[in-house]
């Protein structure tokens, strides 16, 4: 399950950023996850919770924004969301397209931080 190693990388990246903000804790990690990223959302959420144990991110939440696969269709001259990732073609005119413009994301977009004192008192 490669989601565990991905979760560990997310935690490491967030922990590095947290080091720049002493006296703070990570409450929420916001992540964009593309439909074509090859990552299973549910497995990543499960892995994240496990991997957070005994780290500075223990108790934090991973919020995932799913990004729909989108191609640029030259025939329609616009971006179109794919109806199926098995058929990479414009859903309007059915023209095949290799120009994927969205859907490969695996990106921490931001962290929600709280004061360590506030987190300790509830």
C-alpha positions in Angstrom: 0.0 0.0 0.0 1.9 3.0 -1.2 -0.6 5.3 0.5 1.3 4.8 3.7 4.6 6.1 2.3 2.6 9.1 0.8 1.0 9.8 4.2 4.5 9.7 5.8 5.8 12.2 3.2 2.8 14.5 3.8 3.5 14.4 7.5 7.2 15.1 7.0 6.5 18.1 4.8 3.9 19.5 7.2 6.3 18.9 10.2 9.1 20.9 8.3 6.7 23.8 7.9 5.6 23.5 11.5 9.2 23.9 12.6 9.0 27.5 11.3 6.0 28.2 13.6 7.1 27.5 17.2 4.4 27.1 19.8 1.8 26.0 17.2 0.2 22.7 16.3 -1.2 21.5 13.0 -5.0 21.1 13.3 -5.7 20.4 9.6 -3.7 19.5 6.5 -5.4 20.5 3.3 -4.5 18.3 0.3 -5.6 18.3 -3.4 -5.8 14.8 -4.7 -6.3 14.3 -8.5 -8.4 11.6 -9.9 -5.4 10.4 -12.0 -2.9 10.5 -9.1 -3.1 6.8 -8.5 -3.8 7.3 -4.8 -6.9 5.8 -3.2 -8.4 8.5 -1.0 -9.8 6.2 1.7 -6.5 4.3 2.0 -4.6 7.6 2.3 -6.9 8.9 5.0 -6.5 5.6 6.9 -2.7 5.6 6.4 -2.5 9.3 7.5 -4.2 8.6 10.8 -1.8 5.6 11.5 1.3 7.5 10.4 0.6 10.5 12.6 1.0 8.5 15.8 3.9 9.8 17.9 4.6 12.7 15.5 4.1 16.4 15.8 1.0 16.0 13.7 -0.7 13.5 16.0 -4.4 14.5 16.4 -4.4 16.5 13.1 -6.9 15.9 10.3 -6.3 15.4 6.6 -8.9 17.2 4.5 -8.8 16.0 0.9 -10.2 18.0 -2.0 -10.7 15.7 -4.9 -9.7 17.1 -8.3 -11.6 15.8 -11.3 -9.6 14.8 -14.4 -9.9 17.4 -17.0 -8.5 17.5 -20.6 -8.2 20.3 -23.1 -10.1 19.5 -26.3 -8.7 21.2 -29.4 -11.9 20.5 -31.4 -14.1 22.2 -28.8 -11.3 24.7 -27.9 -12.0 24.4 -24.1 -11.3 22.3 -21.0 -13.7 19.4 -20.4 -14.1 17.2 -17.4 -13.6 13.5 -18.2 -16.7 11.3 -17.7 -14.4 8.3 -17.2 -10.7 8.0 -16.6 -10.7 4.8 -18.7 -11.6 6.8 -21.8 -9.4 9.9 -22.1 -11.5 11.8 -24.7 -13.6 14.9 -24.7 -17.0 13.9 -23.2 -18.8 16.4 -25.6 -17.3 15.6 -29.1 -15.5 12.3 -28.2 -12.2 13.5 -29.7 -9.3 11.7 -27.9 -7.0 14.1 -26.0 -3.6 13.7 -24.5 -3.7 17.2 -23.0 -4.5 16.5 -19.3 -4.8 19.8 -17.5 -6.1 18.7 -14.1 -6.3 15.4 -12.2 -2.7 14.5 -11.4 -2.5 16.6 -8.3 -1.1 15.4 -5.0 -0.4 18.7 -3.3 -0.5 20.1 0.2 -2.3 23.4 -0.3 -2.2 24.8 3.2 -2.1 24.0 6.9 -4.4 25.2 9.6 -2.4 25.9 12.7 -3.5 26.4 16.3 -1.8 27.7 19.4 -0.3 24.8 21.3 -1.9 26.2 24.5 -5.4 26.3 23.0 -5.0 22.7 21.8 -3.9 21.5 25.2 -6.8 23.1 27.0 -9.4 21.9 24.6 
